[in-house]
Every structure is written in structure tokens, then in C-alpha cells.
């Protein structure tokens, strides 16, 4: 595929078609990886998407117990004042 480099203010850029944006699920941001002889443009996904729902489900199922004991449970909070 060939794309024309266009002027964007004081910079230059390329346009990506709506089809490419949709196919690769590119929304707001991309990651640009500079390699020796080429440039890779990769969509940035949201790695924490859905976490809130998963945490809520874990709480509902009783699976949200601490993996480590609370570090402050044995200490006097007044000592920190």
C-alpha cells in the first residue's frame, strides 16, 4: 500500500483510511516503533479494560481475599502521627 506524506501544520503525516482504522481497531492513539529499516504503527489497546467489572464479579463470588497480610494490621497508627 502506498500513502502520500501530507503537510499538517509545521509537521508532516500520513492519513489512514477508515477501513484500516476499523480493521486494526485504531481509535485515539497508536504506538510507533522505529526499527532499523522500517516503522511499525501498532494500535494501543486498553490493557485494563474490563478490570472494574472483573473485580466486581470477584467480590460477588467472594474471590477478592488478600494474597498477603495487611502490613499495617500489627502496627499502631498513632505512631505515624
N, CA, C and O atoms as CSV, one atom per row, in Angstrom:
chain,resi,resn,atom,element,x,y,z
A,1,UNK,N,N,0.840,-1.169,0.000
A,1,UNK,CA,C,0.000,0.000,0.000
A,1,UNK,C,C,0.884,1.230,0.000
A,1,UNK,O,O,1.922,1.263,0.662
A,2,UNK,N,N,0.477,2.217,-0.729
A,2,UNK,CA,C,1.217,3.469,-0.804
A,2,UNK,C,C,0.383,4.573,-0.180
A,2,UNK,O,O,-0.834,4.614,-0.365
A,3,UNK,N,N,1.031,5.474,0.564
A,3,UNK,CA,C,0.339,6.602,1.168
A,3,UNK,C,C,1.154,7.860,0.922
A,3,UNK,O,O,2.384,7.836,0.952
A,4,UNK,N,N,0.460,8.944,0.681
A,4,UNK,CA,C,1.128,10.213,0.429
A,4,UNK,C,C,1.435,10.904,1.755
A,4,UNK,O,O,0.603,10.906,2.662
A,5,UNK,N,N,2.624,11.490,1.870
A,5,UNK,CA,C,3.001,12.268,3.038
A,5,UNK,C,C,2.415,13.665,2.841
A,5,UNK,O,O,2.645,14.302,1.813
A,6,UNK,N,N,1.649,14.141,3.843
A,6,UNK,CA,C,0.973,15.428,3.718
A,6,UNK,C,C,1.453,16.405,4.782
A,6,UNK,O,O,1.969,15.998,5.824
A,7,UNK,N,N,1.282,17.684,4.516
A,7,UNK,CA,C,1.643,18.742,5.464
A,7,UNK,C,C,0.537,18.854,6.517
A,7,UNK,O,O,-0.642,18.940,6.176
A,8,UNK,N,N,0.924,18.853,7.799
A,8,UNK,CA,C,-0.001,19.042,8.909
A,8,UNK,C,C,0.631,20.096,9.812
A,8,UNK,O,O,1.459,19.768,10.662
A,9,UNK,N,N,0.250,21.352,9.634
A,9,UNK,CA,C,0.883,22.446,10.375
A,9,UNK,C,C,2.361,22.516,10.029
A,9,UNK,O,O,2.723,22.584,8.855
A,10,UNK,N,N,3.224,22.500,11.054
A,10,UNK,CA,C,4.673,22.518,10.836
A,10,UNK,C,C,5.245,21.115,10.684
A,10,UNK,O,O,6.454,20.953,10.523
A,11,UNK,N,N,4.391,20.103,10.733
A,11,UNK,CA,C,4.835,18.710,10.649
A,11,UNK,C,C,4.323,18.080,9.364
A,11,UNK,O,O,3.657,18.725,8.554
A,12,UNK,N,N,4.644,16.830,9.203
A,12,UNK,CA,C,4.119,16.051,8.089
A,12,UNK,C,C,3.544,14.763,8.641
A,12,UNK,O,O,3.947,14.313,9.714
A,13,UNK,N,N,2.616,14.170,7.926
A,13,UNK,CA,C,1.996,12.951,8.406
A,13,UNK,C,C,1.408,12.151,7.260
A,13,UNK,O,O,1.513,12.539,6.096
A,14,UNK,N,N,0.794,11.042,7.598
A,14,UNK,CA,C,0.089,10.223,6.622
A,14,UNK,C,C,-1.338,10.023,7.119
A,14,UNK,O,O,-1.599,10.061,8.321
A,15,UNK,N,N,-2.246,9.813,6.193
A,15,UNK,CA,C,-3.639,9.537,6.547
A,15,UNK,C,C,-3.870,8.040,6.447
A,15,UNK,O,O,-3.373,7.373,5.540
A,16,UNK,N,N,-4.635,7.531,7.399
A,16,UNK,CA,C,-5.037,6.129,7.376
A,16,UNK,C,C,-6.519,6.081,7.026
A,16,UNK,O,O,-7.317,6.842,7.573
A,17,UNK,N,N,-6.876,5.201,6.132
A,17,UNK,CA,C,-8.263,5.109,5.702
A,17,UNK,C,C,-9.160,4.595,6.821
A,17,UNK,O,O,-8.692,3.949,7.759
A,18,UNK,N,N,-10.434,4.885,6.714
A,18,UNK,CA,C,-11.418,4.422,7.685
A,18,UNK,C,C,-11.401,2.896,7.768
A,18,UNK,O,O,-11.576,2.329,8.847
A,19,UNK,N,N,-11.191,2.235,6.635
A,19,UNK,CA,C,-11.142,0.771,6.589
A,19,UNK,C,C,-9.989,0.232,7.432
A,19,UNK,O,O,-10.164,-0.727,8.183
A,20,UNK,N,N,-8.819,0.842,7.310
A,20,UNK,CA,C,-7.647,0.404,8.091
A,20,UNK,C,C,-7.886,0.663,9.581
A,20,UNK,O,O,-7.597,-0.189,10.421
A,21,UNK,N,N,-8.417,1.847,9.898
A,21,UNK,CA,C,-8.683,2.175,11.300
A,21,UNK,C,C,-9.639,1.170,11.926
A,21,UNK,O,O,-9.452,0.746,13.066
A,22,UNK,N,N,-10.653,0.800,11.178
A,22,UNK,CA,C,-11.640,-0.157,11.694
A,22,UNK,C,C,-11.052,-1.560,11.803
A,22,UNK,O,O,-11.235,-2.235,12.816
A,23,UNK,N,N,-10.345,-1.999,10.762
A,23,UNK,CA,C,-9.791,-3.357,10.738
A,23,UNK,C,C,-8.805,-3.589,11.864
A,23,UNK,O,O,-8.782,-4.666,12.459
A,24,UNK,N,N,-7.984,-2.583,12.164
A,24,UNK,CA,C,-6.952,-2.745,13.194
A,24,UNK,C,C,-7.358,-2.131,14.528
A,24,UNK,O,O,-6.544,-2.029,15.447
A,25,UNK,N,N,-8.626,-1.720,14.630
A,25,UNK,CA,C,-9.183,-1.172,15.865
A,25,UNK,C,C,-8.337,-0.028,16.413
A,25,UNK,O,O,-7.995,-0.002,17.595
A,26,UNK,N,N,-8.010,0.909,15.543
A,26,UNK,CA,C,-7.257,2.104,15.924
A,26,UNK,C,C,-8.275,3.183,16.264
A,26,UNK,O,O,-9.133,3.524,15.450
A,27,UNK,N,N,-8.167,3.725,17.498
A,27,UNK,CA,C,-9.147,4.716,17.932
A,27,UNK,C,C,-8.487,6.059,18.188
A,27,UNK,O,O,-8.566,6.946,17.338
A,28,UNK,N,N,-7.853,6.236,19.309
A,28,UNK,CA,C,-7.308,7.534,19.692
A,28,UNK,C,C,-5.786,7.615,19.569
A,28,UNK,O,O,-5.244,8.651,19.185
A,29,UNK,N,N,-5.102,6.519,19.896
A,29,UNK,CA,C,-3.639,6.553,19.936
A,29,UNK,C,C,-3.052,5.325,19.255
A,29,UNK,O,O,-3.688,4.275,19.160
A,30,UNK,N,N,-1.813,5.488,18.782
A,30,UNK,CA,C,-1.061,4.364,18.226
A,30,UNK,C,C,0.329,4.371,18.848
A,30,UNK,O,O,0.804,5.400,19.329
A,31,UNK,N,N,0.956,3.235,18.832
A,31,UNK,CA,C,2.349,3.104,19.255
A,31,UNK,C,C,3.186,3.105,17.986
A,31,UNK,O,O,2.884,2.377,17.041
A,32,UNK,N,N,4.230,3.914,17.958
A,32,UNK,CA,C,5.120,3.961,16.797
A,32,UNK,C,C,6.442,3.342,17.206
A,32,UNK,O,O,7.100,3.807,18.137
A,33,UNK,N,N,6.823,2.286,16.498
A,33,UNK,CA,C,8.057,1.563,16.795
A,33,UNK,C,C,9.026,1.796,15.643
A,33,UNK,O,O,8.743,1.457,14.494
A,34,UNK,N,N,10.169,2.379,15.973
A,34,UNK,CA,C,11.179,2.661,14.955
A,34,UNK,C,C,12.190,1.526,14.944
A,34,UNK,O,O,12.879,1.282,15.934
A,35,UNK,N,N,12.269,0.847,13.829
A,35,UNK,CA,C,13.229,-0.242,13.685
A,35,UNK,C,C,14.250,0.135,12.622
A,35,UNK,O,O,14.130,1.180,11.983
A,36,UNK,N,N,15.223,-0.690,12.437
A,36,UNK,CA,C,16.355,-0.361,11.572
A,36,UNK,C,C,15.928,0.152,10.199
A,36,UNK,O,O,16.369,1.220,9.774
A,37,UNK,N,N,15.087,-0.589,9.514
A,37,UNK,CA,C,14.749,-0.181,8.148
A,37,UNK,C,C,13.252,0.001,7.911
A,37,UNK,O,O,12.804,0.052,6.766
A,38,UNK,N,N,12.471,0.099,9.005
A,38,UNK,CA,C,11.044,0.341,8.826
A,38,UNK,C,C,10.405,0.900,10.101
A,38,UNK,O,O,10.991,0.869,11.183
A,39,UNK,N,N,9.196,1.405,9.931
A,39,UNK,CA,C,8.411,1.962,11.033
A,39,UNK,C,C,7.181,1.093,11.208
A,39,UNK,O,O,6.495,0.777,10.236
A,40,UNK,N,N,6.899,0.702,12.454
A,40,UNK,CA,C,5.719,-0.108,12.749
A,40,UNK,C,C,4.723,0.777,13.488
A,40,UNK,O,O,5.075,1.419,14.478
A,41,UNK,N,N,3.487,0.813,13.011
A,41,UNK,CA,C,2.417,1.539,13.689
A,41,UNK,C,C,1.477,0.491,14.252
A,41,UNK,O,O,0.912,-0.314,13.512
A,42,UNK,N,N,1.313,0.507,15.566
A,42,UNK,CA,C,0.517,-0.519,16.237
A,42,UNK,C,C,-0.556,0.161,17.092
A,42,UNK,O,O,-0.264,1.124,17.802
A,43,UNK,N,N,-1.796,-0.336,17.026
A,43,UNK,CA,C,-2.827,0.270,17.875
A,43,UNK,C,C,-2.514,0.044,19.348
A,43,UNK,O,O,-1.985,-1.000,19.730
A,44,UNK,N,N,-2.846,1.034,20.167
A,44,UNK,CA,C,-2.685,0.883,21.603
A,44,UNK,C,C,-4.015,0.390,22.140
A,44,UNK,O,O,-5.035,1.074,22.046
A,45,UNK,N,N,-3.987,-0.799,22.701
A,45,UNK,CA,C,-5.212,-1.307,23.301
A,45,UNK,C,C,-5.279,-0.846,24.747
A,45,UNK,O,O,-4.327,-0.256,25.258
A,46,UNK,N,N,-6.351,-1.101,25.379
A,46,UNK,CA,C,-6.524,-0.706,26.767
A,46,UNK,C,C,-6.347,-1.953,27.631
A,46,UNK,O,O,-7.303,-2.702,27.836
A,47,UNK,N,N,-5.133,-2.183,28.138
A,47,UNK,CA,C,-4.859,-3.429,28.858
A,47,UNK,C,C,-5.689,-3.617,30.120
A,47,UNK,O,O,-5.854,-4.746,30.582
A,48,UNK,N,N,-6.215,-2.536,30.684
A,48,UNK,CA,C,-7.014,-2.662,31.902
A,48,UNK,C,C,-8.508,-2.569,31.627
A,48,UNK,O,O,-9.309,-2.462,32.555
A,49,UNK,N,N,-8.877,-2.610,30.362
A,49,UNK,CA,C,-10.301,-2.551,30.016
A,49,UNK,C,C,-11.020,-3.752,30.624
A,49,UNK,O,O,-10.557,-4.888,30.513
A,50,UNK,N,N,-12.137,-3.492,31.258
A,50,UNK,CA,C,-12.922,-4.567,31.851
A,50,UNK,C,C,-12.512,-4.963,33.251
A,50,UNK,O,O,-13.155,-5.820,33.858
A,51,UNK,N,N,-11.453,-4.359,33.787
A,51,UNK,CA,C,-10.985,-4.736,35.121
A,51,UNK,C,C,-12.044,-4.443,36.181
A,51,UNK,O,O,-12.257,-5.260,37.077
A,52,UNK,N,N,-12.708,-3.298,36.095
A,52,UNK,CA,C,-13.694,-2.938,37.115
A,52,UNK,C,C,-14.786,-3.992,37.196
A,52,UNK,O,O,-15.194,-4.386,38.288
A,53,UNK,N,N,-15.257,-4.448,36.047
A,53,UNK,CA,C,-16.296,-5.474,36.017
A,53,UNK,C,C,-15.784,-6.791,36.591
A,53,UNK,O,O,-16.501,-7.476,37.320
A,54,UNK,N,N,-14.541,-7.144,36.262
A,54,UNK,CA,C,-13.958,-8.380,36.777
A,54,UNK,C,C,-13.785,-8.323,38.294
A,54,UNK,O,O,-14.053,-9.302,38.990
A,55,UNK,N,N,-13.337,-7.170,38.805
A,55,UNK,CA,C,-13.186,-7.015,40.255
A,55,UNK,C,C,-14.537,-7.106,40.948
A,55,UNK,O,O,-14.656,-7.721,42.007
A,56,UNK,N,N,-15.555,-6.495,40.352
A,56,UNK,CA,C,-16.900,-6.565,40.935
A,56,UNK,C,C,-17.386,-8.011,40.978
A,56,UNK,O,O,-17.998,-8.430,41.960
A,57,UNK,N,N,-17.122,-8.765,39.932
A,57,UNK,CA,C,-17.532,-10.171,39.893
A,57,UNK,C,C,-16.770,-10.990,40.936
A,57,UNK,O,O,-17.343,-11.858,41.594
A,58,UNK,N,N,-15.455,-10.701,41.080
A,58,UNK,CA,C,-14.665,-11.397,42.099
A,58,UNK,C,C,-15.221,-11.131,43.490
A,58,UNK,O,O,-15.309,-12.047,44.308
A,59,UNK,N,N,-15.601,-9.875,43.768
A,59,UNK,CA,C,-16.168,-9.532,45.072
A,59,UNK,C,C,-17.485,-10.267,45.277
A,59,UNK,O,O,-17.754,-10.777,46.364
A,60,UNK,N,N,-18.292,-10.321,44.248
A,60,UNK,CA,C,-19.581,-11.009,44.325
A,60,UNK,C,C,-19.392,-12.501,44.606
A,60,UNK,O,O,-20.157,-13.106,45.357
A,61,UNK,N,N,-18.356,-13.083,43.988
A,61,UNK,CA,C,-18.088,-14.513,44.149
A,61,UNK,C,C,-17.249,-14.822,45.394
A,61,UNK,O,O,-16.969,-15.986,45.681
A,62,UNK,N,N,-16.848,-13.779,46.133
A,62,UNK,CA,C,-16.039,-13.983,47.334
A,62,UNK,C,C,-14.605,-14.373,47.029
A,62,UNK,O,O,-13.948,-15.008,47.855
A,63,UNK,N,N,-14.112,-14.005,45.864
A,63,UNK,CA,C,-12.748,-14.368,45.453
A,63,UNK,C,C,-11.783,-13.190,45.558
A,63,UNK,O,O,-10.731,-13.196,44.917
A,64,UNK,N,N,-12.124,-12.187,46.350
A,64,UNK,CA,C,-11.281,-10.994,46.428
A,64,UNK,C,C,-10.525,-10.898,47.746
A,64,UNK,O,O,-10.345,-9.805,48.282
A,65,UNK,N,N,-10.088,-12.023,48.262
A,65,UNK,CA,C,-9.339,-12.019,49.518
A,65,UNK,C,C,-7.904,-11.569,49.275
A,65,UNK,O,O,-7.378,-11.695,48.169
A,66,UNK,N,N,-7.279,-11.041,50.330
A,66,UNK,CA,C,-5.895,-10.584,50.220
A,66,UNK,C,C,-4.960,-11.766,50.013
A,66,UNK,O,O,-5.142,-12.823,50.618
A,67,UNK,N,N,-3.974,-11.590,49.171
A,67,UNK,CA,C,-2.969,-12.628,48.956
A,67,UNK,C,C,-1.842,-12.513,49.978
A,67,UNK,O,O,-1.139,-13.485,50.252
A,68,UNK,N,N,-1.679,-11.321,50.534
A,68,UNK,CA,C,-0.668,-11.059,51.552
A,68,UNK,C,C,-1.366,-10.419,52.741
A,68,UNK,O,O,-2.363,-9.720,52.562
A,69,UNK,N,N,-0.871,-10.639,53.939
A,69,UNK,CA,C,-1.495,-9.990,55.093
A,69,UNK,C,C,-1.314,-8.479,55.026
A,69,UNK,O,O,-0.362,-7.982,54.424
A,70,UNK,N,N,-2.226,-7.765,55.643
A,70,UNK,CA,C,-2.157,-6.314,55.700
A,70,UNK,C,C,-0.929,-5.912,56.513
A,70,UNK,O,O,-0.800,-6.328,57.665
A,71,UNK,N,N,-0.040,-5.128,55.954
A,71,UNK,CA,C,1.216,-4.786,56.620
A,71,UNK,C,C,1.017,-3.864,57.812
A,71,UNK,O,O,1.885,-3.789,58.681
A,72,UNK,N,N,-0.099,-3.165,57.869
A,72,UNK,CA,C,-0.325,-2.233,58.962
A,72,UNK,C,C,-1.198,-2.800,60.075
A,72,UNK,O,O,-1.438,-2.111,61.067
A,73,UNK,N,N,-1.665,-3.997,59.945
A,73,UNK,CA,C,-2.594,-4.535,60.939
A,73,UNK,C,C,-1.947,-4.700,62.313
A,73,UNK,O,O,-2.643,-4.631,63.326
A,74,UNK,N,N,-0.634,-4.917,62.370
A,74,UNK,CA,C,0.040,-5.140,63.650
A,74,UNK,C,C,0.642,-3.861,64.222
A,74,UNK,O,O,1.174,-3.884,65.332
A,75,UNK,N,N,0.574,-2.772,63.511
A,75,UNK,CA,C,1.214,-1.547,63.964
A,75,UNK,C,C,0.187,-0.576,64.524
A,75,UNK,O,O,-0.997,-0.632,64.194
A,76,UNK,N,N,0.662,0.301,65.366
A,76,UNK,CA,C,-0.180,1.341,65.921
A,76,UNK,C,C,-0.172,2.527,64.949
A,76,UNK,O,O,0.883,3.085,64.649
A,77,UNK,N,N,-1.322,2.894,64.476
A,77,UNK,CA,C,-1.419,4.003,63.540
A,77,UNK,C,C,-0.984,5.314,64.211
A,77,UNK,O,O,-0.458,6.208,63.548
A,78,UNK,N,N,-1.204,5.424,65.516
A,78,UNK,CA,C,-0.846,6.652,66.239
A,78,UNK,C,C,0.662,6.912,66.185
A,78,UNK,O,O,1.096,8.057,66.316
A,79,UNK,N,N,1.462,5.861,65.993
A,79,UNK,CA,C,2.914,6.028,65.911
A,79,UNK,C,C,3.299,6.833,64.678
A,79,UNK,O,O,4.381,7.419,64.638
A,80,UNK,N,N,2.437,6.871,63.679
A,80,UNK,CA,C,2.739,7.550,62.418
A,80,UNK,C,C,2.360,9.020,62.475
A,80,UNK,O,O,2.681,9.772,61.554
A,81,UNK,N,N,1.687,9.444,63.532
A,81,UNK,CA,C,1.231,10.855,63.607
A,81,UNK,C,C,2.329,11.733,64.153
A,81,UNK,O,O,2.142,12.942,64.291
